[in-house]
Amino acid sequence: MSLFLEALKLSMDEALPGPTSENGDSLVKVKEEDPTWEQMCSFQESSCDTRELCRLRFRQFCYQEVTGPREALAQLQELCHQWLRPETHSKEEILELLVLEQFLTILPKELQARVQACHLESRKDFVTMLENLQKDTGDPGQQTSLKMEEEAIQALVTEERPPWSLAHRSPCGNSAQEKVTNTSPVAEEVVTKDALFNAKQETSEELQHSAEASGIPSRDCVPQPPCCTSVHTDKTVAHLNTPKDRHPGDLWAQMHISSLEYAAGDMMRKGRKKDKARVSELLQGLAFSGDSDVEEDNKLEAYHAQKKLRLSNVPEKNWTKRDIKPNFPSWLALDSGLLNLKNEKLNPVELFELFFDDEVFNLIVNETNNYASQKNVNLEVTVQEVRCVFGILLLSGFVRRPRRGMYWEISDADQNLVRDAIRRDRFELIFSYLHFADNSHLDQKDKFTKLRPLIKQMNRNFLLYAPLEEYYYFDKTMCECFDSDQFLNGKPIRIGYKIWCGTTTQGYLVWFEPYQEESMVTVDKDLDLGLGGNLVMHFADVLLERGQYPYHLCFDSFFTSVKLVSALKKKGVRATGTIRENRTEKCPLMNVEHMRKMKKGYFDFRVEENEEVILCRWHGDGIISLCSNAVGIEPASELNCSDEEEIHQIAQPSIVKLYGECREGVSKMDQIISKYRVRVRNKKWYSVLVSYIIDVAMNNAWQLHRTCNPGTSLDLLDFRKYVAHFYLEHNANPSD
């Protein structure tokens, strides 16, 4: 360690003293490098002077000295090894050297001179000597400052290393892996996984002004080394050493802001915008950290008090091992609406226009013409032309072209239909101004306000003609869009707009709502069910609008909780869903690890006596936990299970069987939509959602067609082709 300290003192003698600028800011005087530094580092590594030269060479290395990034990174690594020699010194020794170097840098000049004159062995000797000096001078403010510096040094040396991350490119162009080990907002010491050390400096505006005043070129004019010895003004040092300015929240925010700045080079455009907004938010919080800390503490205490009071009012659950005894009425509803559709014998176009009816087409025409007039364009689109546009969109699902202009270029039966129906320029003009809401009356809180009139109308029509069934499934799906930052794992489409949807077991969409941070769904806030629970409760209310029938809703673990199942029971709605371990309300079921050791088919269950809600955990292909207010264990069934070499039967509770039969509703809808999805889109962000709504309406129309014509129904392709051809043939403009 004494060898390290000797090198450190030599570096401070050469690097810190120097000329002073006009405003009193101390500048760095760097020793001119020796052209034979490589020979010195190779043959005289034990020399302190040689070590200091290697340190200066490492600090002042510039990207322009080599031919590329690989050579720059390799050169930096070699220089760092020659300076710090990590193969012979421990991590603690290296960290102490770096911390003491920075500590000496921030000391006032008169203290630096006294410290360098003494031969000290450790940081404790440094602090002890400085405290004695302060006692002699009798300056309590400086003594307090030094004690804080001692605590900072202790924290820095003993701090655990954070995960490795890619650093952003420096102004000279070099980049390397870095790790922050210094919480000072002025400079940060950085360590890499391969023992590569580097230093980052954040230059303040005051230092830039002082450099300009003293005639030193700025970094923007002359290429400078990306890492150099930190230069501080007396004002900056005094500011950093003031106890009232060093709040823990401020320190955390400074580190967080620095990490965002370093990582900016590895983020996408949208990610950088979000991080810049976060940085601005943190910087604003720094200005009011004193008051905001107190306010945040008060808010936190109030929140915990309110939560404790709310939990104290909830009666303790009483779990008993028995089967559930549901008291719901039997399902006896008759679907008169579906009987009427069967008697009317509607063709595919009429079924599709149950959803895209005259009211929807008039809405599109009025809002499109209104938007065009706001842009000083005399469009005067008609319902007939909009139907032609829809015909081309439906055609693009099964006749695909690399460019939509090719629908007018290639000569075949389908392309001739397009050319005879509408001119290409007219289609492009209408499609570019296609609109669904009045821009002068938009709800700024609603992210999908430009589609809200269409979404409301489609939900109303979907519900009006939905088959009246006992079982429904509620889940989330995705509308494909690669510009979206939403991600949903476990779905065929993982990137796009997340959509909440409720379907029948066959895949008919009854209700949908695009996801947004501030949900537009209105529910009873006193229930405290969370986002997922609120959505399920809203879907139950939508179904109950058709009549007070004992519907049975199924959903996955994202939505399920004992509280939600109990709330649905009070509405007269049956519910079954998988449930997560942290929502089981301390139900004493056999734990998962223990159940894995049991044979397949084993299950454990409990019933809550007050709410009459059952929890069941079953060992099948995996461990699954379910919750229900309407179905329990009996009647249990037998399930064939293959185990390595033989097939045998295992027990399956009734609750598991029912959930397995109902859970495929949304998946079936996604499978049908994915076959012939609309491929023509425009530049508006919501065009993909419009295409999704058209595909969903086609799916629902085909579902009704199959139900009304069980033996003579068309397949999906013929059904879609029938509607597309009809719109193109019967809505062609004779003038075109």
C-alpha positions in Angstrom: 0.0 0.0 0.0 2.9 2.4 0.7 4.0 2.0 -2.9 0.6 3.0 -4.1 0.5 6.1 -1.8 4.0 7.2 -3.0 2.7 7.0 -6.6 -0.4 8.9 -5.6 1.7 11.7 -3.9 3.9 12.0 -7.0 0.8 12.3 -9.2 -0.7 15.0 -7.0 2.6 17.0 -7.1 2.6 17.0 -10.8 -1.1 17.1 -11.7 -2.8 19.4 -9.2 -0.6 22.5 -8.8 -0.8 24.8 -11.9 -1.8 28.2 -13.2 -4.9 29.9 -12.1 -7.5 31.4 -14.4 -8.9 34.9 -14.2 -11.8 33.9 -12.0 -9.6 31.9 -9.6 -10.3 28.4 -10.8 -7.4 26.0 -10.5 -6.4 24.3 -13.7 -4.7 21.0 -14.4 -1.0 21.0 -15.5 -0.3 17.7 -17.2 3.3 16.5 -17.5 4.3 16.1 -21.2 4.6 12.4 -21.9 7.9 10.6 -22.5 8.2 9.1 -26.0 9.9 6.1 -24.5 7.1 5.3 -22.0 6.5 1.8 -23.3 10.1 0.8 -22.6 9.9 2.3 -19.1 6.7 0.4 -18.3 8.1 -2.8 -19.5 11.5 -2.8 -17.8 11.0 -0.6 -14.7 7.4 -1.4 -13.5 8.5 -1.1 -9.9 9.4 2.5 -10.2 6.9 5.0 -8.9 7.8 7.5 -11.6 7.1 4.9 -14.3 3.8 4.0 -12.6 2.8 7.7 -12.6 3.6 8.0 -16.3 1.4 5.0 -17.0 -1.4 6.5 -15.0 -1.1 9.8 -16.9 -1.0 7.9 -20.2 -4.1 6.0 -19.3 -5.9 9.2 -18.2 -5.0 11.2 -21.3 -5.4 8.4 -23.9 -7.3 9.7 -26.9 -9.3 7.8 -29.5 -7.4 9.4 -32.4 -4.2 7.6 -31.4 -5.4 4.3 -32.7 -7.2 3.1 -35.9 -10.5 1.8 -34.4 -12.6 0.9 -31.4 -11.1 -2.5 -30.8 -7.6 -1.2 -30.8 -8.7 1.7 -28.5 -10.3 -0.7 -26.0 -7.3 -3.0 -26.0 -4.8 -0.1 -25.5 -6.8 1.2 -22.6 -6.9 -2.2 -21.0 -3.1 -2.6 -21.4 -2.5 0.9 -19.9 -4.8 0.2 -17.0 -3.0 -3.1 -16.2 0.4 -1.4 -16.3 -0.8 1.3 -13.9 -2.8 -0.6 -11.3 -1.4 -4.1 -11.7 -4.6 -6.0 -10.7 -2.8 -9.3 -10.9 -0.7 -8.5 -7.8 -3.0 -6.1 -5.9 -6.4 -6.8 -4.3 -9.6 -5.1 -5.2 -9.6 -3.2 -1.8 -6.2 -1.8 -2.5 -7.1 -0.6 -6.0 -10.4 0.9 -4.7 -8.6 2.7 -1.9 -6.1 4.2 -4.3 -8.8 5.5 -6.6 -10.8 6.9 -3.7 -7.8 8.6 -2.1 -6.8 10.1 -5.4 -10.2 11.7 -5.8 -10.3 12.7 -2.1 -7.0 14.6 -2.5 -8.3 16.2 -5.6 -11.3 17.8 -3.8 -9.3 19.1 -0.8 -8.4 22.8 -0.6 -5.0 23.8 -1.8 -3.5 24.5 1.7 -4.6 21.1 2.9 -3.3 19.4 -0.2 0.2 20.8 0.5 0.2 19.6 4.1 -1.0 16.1 3.2 1.6 15.7 0.4 4.3 16.7 2.8 3.4 13.7 5.2 4.1 10.1 4.5 0.8 8.5 5.4 0.0 4.8 5.0 -3.9 4.7 4.9 -7.1 6.7 4.6 -7.4 6.7 8.4 -4.1 8.5 8.7 -5.3 11.0 6.2 -8.5 11.7 8.1 -6.8 11.8 11.5 -4.3 14.3 10.3 -6.9 16.5 8.7 -9.1 16.4 11.9 -6.0 17.5 13.9 -5.4 20.4 11.5 -9.0 21.5 11.8 -8.8 21.4 15.6 -5.8 23.6 15.5 -7.6 26.1 13.3 -10.8 25.8 15.3 -13.1 25.8 12.2 -16.2 23.7 13.2 -17.7 23.9 9.7 -14.7 22.5 8.0 -14.5 19.7 10.7 -18.0 18.7 10.0 -17.3 18.7 6.3 -14.3 16.4 6.8 -16.3 14.0 8.9 -18.8 13.7 6.1 -15.9 13.1 3.6 -14.7 10.3 5.9 -18.1 8.7 5.8 -18.2 9.0 2.1 -14.8 7.4 1.7 -15.9 4.5 3.9 -19.1 4.0 1.9 -17.2 4.1 -1.4 -14.5 1.6 -0.4 -17.0 -0.9 1.1 -19.7 -0.5 -1.5 -20.7 -3.6 -3.5 -20.1 -3.5 -7.2 -23.2 -2.9 -9.3 -24.0 -5.0 -12.5 -22.0 -4.4 -15.6 -23.5 -2.2 -18.3 -22.5 -0.8 -21.6 -21.3 2.8 -21.4 -22.3 5.4 -24.0 -19.7 6.7 -26.4 -17.5 9.6 -25.3 -17.0 12.8 -27.2 -13.8 11.4 -28.7 -15.6 8.3 -29.9 -14.3 5.6 -27.5 -16.6 3.4 -25.5 -16.0 0.7 -22.9 -17.8 -1.2 -20.2 -18.0 0.9 -17.0 -19.2 0.7 -13.4 -19.9 3.6 -11.1 -18.1 3.4 -7.7 -18.1 7.1 -6.8 -21.2 8.9 -5.7 -19.8 12.3 -6.3 -21.8 14.2 -8.9 -18.6 15.8 -10.2 -16.6 12.8 -11.2 -17.1 9.0 -11.2 -14.6 6.2 -10.9 -15.3 3.3 -13.2 -14.2 -0.3 -13.1 -14.8 -3.0 -15.7 -15.1 -6.8 -15.5 -11.7 -7.4 -17.0 -10.0 -5.1 -14.5 -10.2 -2.2 -17.0 -10.4 1.1 -15.2 -11.5 4.4 -16.5 -12.7 7.7 -15.2 -15.7 9.8 -16.2 -15.9 13.5 -15.6 -19.0 15.6 -15.7 -17.9 19.2 -16.6 -20.1 22.0 -15.2 -20.9 25.2 -17.0 -18.8 27.1 -14.5 -15.7 25.2 -15.5 -16.4 25.7 -19.2 -16.7 29.5 -18.6 -13.4 29.5 -16.7 -11.6 27.6 -19.4 -12.8 30.1 -22.0 -11.7 33.0 -19.9 -8.3 31.6 -19.5 -7.8 31.0 -23.2 -8.0 27.2 -23.2 -9.8 25.7 -26.2 -13.0 23.8 -25.3 -13.7 20.1 -26.0 -15.9 21.1 -28.9 -13.0 22.7 -30.8 -10.1 20.5 -30.1 -10.2 16.7 -29.5 -9.4 16.1 -25.8 -8.9 12.9 -23.9 -12.2 11.4 -22.7 -10.9 11.0 -19.2 -8.7 13.3 -17.3 -8.0 14.5 -13.8 -11.0 16.3 -12.3 -10.8 20.1 -12.1 -12.9 21.8 -9.4 -13.5 25.4 -8.5 -13.5 26.4 -4.9 -17.1 27.3 -5.2 -17.9 23.7 -6.4 -15.9 22.1 -3.5 -17.6 24.3 -1.0 -21.0 23.5 -2.4 -20.3 19.7 -2.3 -19.0 19.9 1.3 -22.0 21.8 2.7 -24.0 19.3 4.9 -27.4 20.9 4.1 -26.9 20.2 0.3 -26.1 16.5 0.8 -29.5 14.8 1.2 -29.6 11.0 0.6 -32.4 11.5 -1.9 -30.3 14.0 -3.8 -27.3 11.6 -3.9 -29.5 8.8 -5.2 -31.0 11.1 -7.9 -27.6 12.2 -9.0 -26.4 8.6 -9.4 -29.7 7.7 -11.2 -29.4 10.7 -13.6 -25.7 9.8 -14.4 -26.6 6.2 -15.1 -29.3 7.3 -17.5 -26.9 9.6 -19.3 -24.3 6.9 -19.6 -26.8 4.3 -21.0 -28.4 6.7 -23.5 -26.3 5.4 -26.3 -27.8 1.9 -26.0 -31.4 2.9 -26.0 -34.0 3.3 -28.7 -35.4 6.7 -29.7 -38.5 6.2 -27.6 -36.5 5.0 -24.7 -34.3 8.1 -24.7 -37.4 10.4 -24.7 -38.8 8.6 -21.7 -35.4 8.8 -19.9 -35.0 12.5 -20.7 -38.4 13.1 -19.2 -37.4 11.0 -16.1 -34.2 13.0 -15.8 -36.1 16.3 -15.9 -38.4 15.0 -13.3 -35.5 14.0 -11.0 -33.8 17.4 -11.5 -37.0 19.2 -10.5 -37.2 17.0 -7.4 -33.7 18.0 -6.4 -34.6 21.7 -6.1 -37.3 20.9 -3.5 -35.7 17.8 -1.9 -35.9 19.3 1.6 -39.6 19.8 1.6 -40.5 17.0 -0.7 -38.8 14.4 1.6 -41.0 15.4 4.5 -44.1 15.4 2.3 -43.2 12.0 0.9 -42.7 10.6 4.4 -46.1 12.0 5.5 -47.8 10.5 2.4 -46.2 7.2 3.0 -47.2 7.1 6.6 -50.8 8.1 5.7 -50.9 5.4 3.0 -49.7 2.7 5.4 -52.1 3.8 8.1 -55.0 3.7 5.6 -53.9 0.3 4.3 -53.7 -1.0 7.9 -57.1 0.3 8.7 -58.6 -1.2 5.6 -57.0 -4.6 6.4 -58.2 -4.5 10.0 -61.8 -4.1 8.7 -61.5 -7.3 6.6 -62.6 -10.3 8.5 -60.1 -13.2 8.8 -60.6 -16.0 6.3 -61.9 -19.3 7.7 -60.7 -22.2 5.4 -62.2 -25.7 5.7 -61.4 -28.8 3.8 -64.7 -29.7 2.1 -66.3 -29.3 -1.3 -68.1 -26.1 -2.4 -71.9 -25.9 -2.2 -72.9 -23.3 -4.8 -76.4 -21.7 -4.7 -76.6 -20.3 -8.2 -79.7 -21.0 -10.4 -79.4 -23.3 -13.3 -78.9 -21.9 -16.8 -82.2 -21.9 -18.6 -81.8 -18.9 -20.9 -83.1 -19.1 -24.5 -81.3 -17.1 -27.2 -84.2 -15.6 -29.2 -81.9 -13.3 -31.1 -80.0 -16.2 -32.6 -83.3 -17.9 -33.6 -84.3 -14.8 -35.4 -81.0 -14.7 -37.4 -81.5 -18.3 -38.4 -85.0 -17.5 -39.7 -83.8 -14.5 -41.7 -81.1 -16.5 -43.5 -78.7 -13.6 -43.9 -75.9 -13.8 -46.5 -72.3 -13.0 -45.6 -72.6 -9.3 -46.5 -75.7 -8.8 -44.4 -74.0 -10.6 -41.5 -70.9 -8.3 -41.8 -73.2 -5.2 -41.9 -74.8 -6.2 -38.6 -71.6 -4.7 -37.1 -70.5 -2.2 -39.8 -74.1 -0.9 -40.3 -75.3 2.3 -41.9 -74.7 4.2 -38.7 -71.0 3.2 -38.6 -70.5 4.0 -42.3 -72.2 7.4 -42.0 -70.0 8.1 -39.0 -66.9 7.4 -41.1 -68.1 9.5 -44.0 -69.0 12.5 -41.9 -65.8 12.5 -39.8 -63.6 11.9 -42.9 -65.2 14.8 -44.8 -65.0 17.0 -41.7 -61.3 16.3 -41.3 -60.6 16.9 -45.0 -62.4 20.3 -44.8 -60.3 21.2 -41.8 -57.3 20.6 -44.0 -58.8 22.7 -46.8 -59.4 19.7 -49.0 -62.7 19.2 -50.8 -63.0 15.4 -50.5 -66.8 14.8 -50.5 -66.4 11.1 -50.0 -69.6 8.9 -50.1 -70.7 5.8 -48.3 -70.4 4.0 -51.6 -66.7 4.9 -51.9 -66.0 3.9 -48.3 -67.5 0.5 -49.0 -65.1 0.2 -52.0 -62.2 1.1 -49.6 -63.3 -1.6 -47.2 -63.5 -4.1 -50.1 -59.9 -3.5 -51.0 -58.9 -3.8 -47.3 -60.7 -7.1 -47.0 -59.2 -8.3 -50.4 -55.6 -7.6 -49.0 -56.1 -10.3 -46.4 -56.1 -13.1 -49.0 -54.6 -11.4 -52.1 -51.3 -10.0 -50.9 -49.0 -7.7 -52.8 -45.7 -6.1 -51.8 -47.1 -2.6 -52.5 -50.7 -1.6 -52.5 -50.3 0.2 -55.8 -49.9 -3.2 -57.4 -53.6 -3.9 -56.9 -54.1 -1.6 -59.9 -51.1 -2.7 -61.9 -51.2 -6.5 -62.2 -54.0 -7.9 -64.5 -56.0 -10.7 -63.0 -59.6 -11.3 -61.8 -59.1 -9.7 -58.4 -57.1 -6.8 -59.7 -59.6 -6.1 -62.4 -62.3 -5.8 -59.7 -60.1 -3.2 -57.9 -59.4 -1.1 -61.0 -63.1 -1.2 -62.1 -64.3 -0.2 -58.6 -62.2 2.9 -57.8 -59.2 4.8 -59.2 -55.9 4.4 -57.3 -55.4 8.2 -56.7 -59.0 8.4 -55.3 -58.4 5.5 -53.0 -55.1 7.0 -51.7 -56.8 10.3 -51.1 -59.8 8.8 -49.2 -57.5 6.4 -47.3 -55.2 9.2 -46.1 -58.1 11.3 -44.7 -60.0 8.4 -43.2 -61.2 9.6 -39.8 -63.5 8.5 -37.0 -63.7 11.4 -34.5 -63.9 15.2 -34.5 -60.5 16.6 -33.7 -62.1 19.7 -32.2 -63.8 17.5 -29.5 -61.2 15.1 -28.3 -60.7 13.9 -24.7 -57.1 14.5 -23.9 -57.1 11.9 -21.1 -58.1 9.2 -23.5 -55.2 7.8 -25.5 -57.6 6.3 -28.1 -59.9 9.3 -28.3 -59.6 9.4 -32.1 -61.1 5.9 -32.3 -63.5 6.2 -29.3 -66.8 6.7 -31.3 -65.9 3.7 -33.5 -65.0 1.5 -30.5 -68.3 2.4 -28.7 -70.4 1.7 -31.7 -68.7 -1.6 -32.4 -68.9 -2.8 -28.8 -72.6 -2.0 -28.9 -73.2 -4.0 -32.0 -71.0 -6.9 -30.9 -73.0 -7.2 -27.7 -76.3 -6.8 -29.5 -75.8 -9.8 -31.8 -73.6 -11.9 -29.5 -74.8 -15.5 -28.9 -76.4 -15.8 -25.5 -74.2 -18.5 -23.9 -73.4 -19.6 -20.3 -69.6 -19.5 -20.4 -67.3 -16.6 -21.4 -63.6 -16.1 -21.2 -61.8 -12.8 -20.4 -58.2 -12.3 -21.4 -55.8 -10.0 -23.1 -54.6 -10.1 -26.7 -52.4 -8.1 -29.0 -52.9 -6.0 -32.1 -49.7 -6.2 -34.1 -47.8 -2.9 -34.3 -44.0 -2.7 -34.3 -44.0 1.0 -33.3 -45.6 0.2 -30.0 -43.6 -0.3 -26.8 -46.1 -2.7 -25.3 -45.0 -6.3 -25.0 -47.1 -9.4 -24.1 -45.3 -12.7 -23.5 -47.0 -16.0 -24.4 -49.0 -14.7 -27.4 -48.5 -15.3 -31.1 -48.1 -11.5 -31.5 -46.0 -10.1 -28.7 -45.4 -6.5 -29.8 -48.2 -4.1 -30.5 -51.3 -2.6 -28.7 -52.6 -4.7 -25.8 -56.3 -5.2 -25.9 -58.6 -6.5 -23.1 -61.3 -8.7 -24.6 -64.2 -10.9 -23.5 -65.2 -13.8 -25.9 -67.4 -16.8 -26.0 -65.8 -20.2 -25.8 -65.9 -20.4 -29.6 -64.1 -17.1 -30.2 -66.9 -14.5 -30.8 -65.7 -11.2 -29.4 -68.3 -9.6 -27.1 -66.4 -6.6 -25.8 -63.0 -5.1 -26.1 -61.0 -2.1 -24.9 -57.4 -1.1 -25.8 -55.0 -0.9 -22.9 -53.9 2.5 -21.6 -52.3 3.6 -18.4 -55.3 5.6 -17.3 -58.1 3.1 -17.9 -61.4 4.5 -19.2 -63.3 1.7 -17.5 -65.5 3.0 -14.7 -66.1 0.7 -11.7 -66.7 0.9 -7.9 -63.4 2.1 -6.5 -64.3 0.9 -3.0 -63.9 -2.7 -4.0 -60.1 -2.2 -4.5 -59.7 -5.0 -7.0 -56.9 -3.5 -9.1 -56.7 -3.1 -12.8 -57.5 -6.7 -13.7 -60.3 -7.1 -11.3 -61.9 -3.8 -12.4 -61.9 -5.0 -16.0 -63.6 -8.3 -15.2 -66.2 -6.5 -13.1 -66.9 -4.1 -16.1 -67.2 -7.1 -18.5 -69.7 -8.7 -16.1 -71.8 -5.5 -16.1 -71.7 -5.5 -19.9 -73.1 -9.0 -19.9 -75.7 -8.3 -17.3 -77.1 -5.5 -19.6 -78.6 -8.4 -21.7 -80.4 -9.8 -18.7 -79.8 -11.1 -15.2 -78.6 -14.5 -16.1 -76.1 -16.7 -14.2 -73.2 -16.2 -16.6 -70.0 -18.1 -15.9 -66.8 -16.1 -16.4 -63.3 -17.7 -16.7 -60.0 -15.8 -16.6 -56.3 -16.3 -15.9 -54.2 -15.5 -12.9 -53.6 -11.9 -13.9 -57.2 -11.1 -13.0 -58.1 -13.7 -10.3 -58.3 -12.9 -6.6 -60.5 -14.2 -3.8 -62.0 -10.7 -3.4 -62.9 -10.6 -7.1 -64.6 -14.0 -7.1 -66.5 -13.0 -4.0 -67.6 -9.6 -5.6 -68.8 -11.5 -8.8 -70.8 -13.8 -6.6 -72.7 -10.9 -5.1 -73.6 -9.8 -8.6 -75.0 -13.2 -9.3 -72.1 -14.1 -11.7 -70.3 -17.4 -11.5 -66.5 -17.2 -11.8 -63.5 -19.6 -12.2 -59.8 -18.7 -12.7 -56.3 -19.7 -12.0 -54.8 -17.8 -9.0 -51.3 -16.7 -7.9 -49.8 -17.8 -4.7 -49.7 -14.3 -3.2 -53.5 -13.9 -3.6 -54.7 -17.1 -1.9 -55.5 -15.2 1.4 -53.3 -17.5 3.5 -55.2 -20.6 2.4 -53.4 -23.7 4.0 -53.0 -25.6 0.7 -50.1 -28.0 0.3 -47.1 -26.0 -1.0 -46.0 -26.4 -4.5 -42.6 -28.0 -3.8 -44.2 -30.7 -1.7 -46.9 -31.3 -4.2 -44.3 -31.9 -7.0 -43.1 -34.9 -5.1 -46.6 -36.4 -5.1 -48.0 -38.5 -8.0 -49.8 -36.9 -10.9 -53.5 -36.5 -10.2 -53.0 -35.5 -6.5 -54.9 -32.4 -5.4 -55.6 -30.4 -2.3 -58.5 -28.0 -1.7 -60.1 -25.7 0.9 -63.4 -23.7 1.1 -63.8 -20.3 2.7 -66.7 -20.6 5.0 -67.9 -17.0 4.9 -67.7 -16.4 1.2 -68.3 -20.0 0.0 -65.2 -19.8 -2.4 -63.1 -22.8 -3.1 -59.3 -22.9 -3.8 -57.9 -26.1 -5.4 -54.3 -27.0 -6.2 -53.8 -29.9 -8.7 -50.8 -31.8 -9.9 -51.2 -32.5 -13.6 -48.6 -31.7 -16.3 -47.6 -29.0 -13.8 -48.9 -27.5 -10.6 -52.0 -25.4 -11.1 -54.0 -23.4 -8.5 -57.6 -22.4 -9.2 -60.3 -20.4 -7.5 -64.1 -20.5 -8.0 -67.4 -19.6 -6.5 -69.5 -22.1 -8.6 -67.7 -25.3 -9.3 -65.6 -27.6 -7.0 -64.1 -31.1 -6.9 -67.1 -33.3 -7.7 -67.8 -34.8 -10.1 -64.2 -35.8 -10.6 -63.2 -37.3 -13.9 -60.4 -39.5 -15.3 -57.7 -38.0 -17.6 -55.2 -40.0 -19.7 -51.6 -39.0 -18.8 -48.5 -40.2 -20.5 -45.5 -40.8 -18.3 -42.3 -41.7 -20.1 -43.1 -45.3 -21.2 -46.7 -45.9 -20.3 -50.1 -44.1 -20.3 -52.2 -44.2 -17.2 -55.3 -42.4 -15.9 -55.2 -39.7 -13.2 -57.9 -37.9 -11.3 -59.1 -34.5 -12.5 -61.3 -32.3 -10.4 -64.4 -30.7 -12.0 -63.0 -27.2 -11.6 -59.9 -28.1 -13.6 -61.8 -29.7 -16.4 -64.2 -26.7 -16.7 -61.4 -24.2 -16.9 -59.6 -26.2 -19.5 -62.7 -26.3 -21.7 -63.4 -22.5 -21.4 -59.9 -21.0 -21.6 -59.5 -21.3 -25.4 -62.0 -18.6 -26.4 -59.5 -15.7 -27.0 -57.0 -18.1 -28.6 -59.5 -19.3 -31.1 -60.4 -15.7 -32.0 -56.7 -14.9 -32.5 -56.2 -18.0 -34.7 -59.1 -17.0 -37.0 -58.0 -13.4 -37.3 -54.4 -14.3 -38.1 -55.3 -16.3 -41.2 -56.4 -13.4 -43.5 -55.5 -10.2 -41.6 -55.8 -6.8 -43.4 -52.4 -5.9 -44.9 -53.0 -2.4 -46.3 -52.2 0.4 -43.8 -51.6 4.1 -43.9 -49.2 6.3 -41.9 -51.6 7.1 -39.0 -50.7 5.3 -35.8 -54.3 4.0 -35.3 -54.6 2.4 -38.7 -53.6 -1.0 -37.3 -56.4 -0.8 -34.8 -58.9 0.0 -37.5 -57.7 -3.0 -39.5 -58.0 -5.1 -36.3 -61.6 -4.0 -35.8 -62.4 -4.9 -39.4 -60.9 -8.4 -38.9 -62.8 -8.9 -35.6 -66.1 -7.9 -37.3 -65.4 -10.4 -40.0 -64.6 -13.1 -37.4 -67.9 -12.4 -35.6 -69.9 -12.4 -38.8 -68.4 -15.8 -39.7 -69.1 -17.2 -36.2 -72.8 -16.2 -36.7 -72.8 -17.7 -40.2 -71.5 -21.1 -38.9 -74.1 -21.1 -36.1 -77.0 -20.2 -38.4 -75.9 -22.7 -41.1 -74.4 -25.6 -39.2 -74.3 -28.0 -42.2 -73.9 -25.7 -45.2 -71.6 -23.0 -43.9 -68.8 -21.4 -46.0 -65.2 -21.6 -44.8 -63.5 -18.4 -43.7 -61.8 -17.7 -47.0 -64.9 -18.1 -49.1 -66.9 -16.0 -46.6 -64.4 -13.2 -46.7 -64.0 -13.3 -50.5 -67.8 -13.1 -50.8 -67.9 -9.8 -48.8 -64.9 -8.3 -50.6 -66.1 -9.0 -54.1 -69.6 -7.8 -53.3 -68.3 -4.4 -52.1 -66.0 -4.0 -55.1 -68.6 -5.1 -57.7 -71.7 -3.3 -56.4 -70.2 -0.1 -55.1 -68.1 0.8 -58.2 -68.5 4.4 -59.4 -69.6 4.5 -63.0 -67.8 7.8 -63.6 -64.5 6.1 -62.6 
